[in-house]
Amino acid sequence: MMTWTLTAVPEGTAVTVVCENVPAGIRKEDHDAGLKSSLENLAEFIES
């Protein structure tokens, strides 16, 4: 389960992601890369 919290800050929006119950077969590095990609896609969508 992923819980995303968006909070207004003077610079724009702070995004906090909490991940729970990540399957044991998923390496932290791969999970982090997926989250980074998701955040980059979100930024591109919001900024265009």
C-alpha positions in Angstrom: 0.0 0.0 0.0 1.3 3.5 -0.9 -0.1 6.5 0.8 0.7 9.8 -0.9 0.3 13.1 1.0 0.5 16.4 -0.8 1.2 19.5 1.3 1.3 23.1 0.2 4.7 24.7 1.0 6.1 28.1 0.0 8.2 26.5 -2.8 5.2 24.6 -4.3 4.1 21.2 -3.0 5.8 18.7 -0.8 5.1 15.1 -1.6 5.4 12.4 1.1 5.1 8.8 0.1 4.7 6.0 2.7 5.0 2.4 1.4 3.8 -0.5 3.5 3.8 -4.2 3.0 6.2 -4.1 0.0 6.7 -7.7 -1.2 9.9 -9.3 0.0 11.0 -9.9 -3.6 11.2 -6.2 -4.5 14.6 -4.7 -3.8 14.6 -1.2 -2.1 16.7 0.2 -4.9 14.1 -0.9 -7.5 11.2 0.4 -5.4 13.0 3.7 -5.0 13.6 3.9 -8.7 9.9 3.3 -9.4 8.9 6.0 -7.0 11.3 8.5 -8.5 10.0 7.8 -11.9 6.4 8.2 -10.7 7.3 11.6 -9.1 9.0 12.7 -12.3 5.9 11.8 -14.3 3.7 13.6 -11.9 5.9 16.7 -12.1 5.8 16.7 -15.9 2.0 16.3 -15.9 1.5 19.1 -13.4 3.9 21.5 -15.0 2.7 21.1 -18.6 
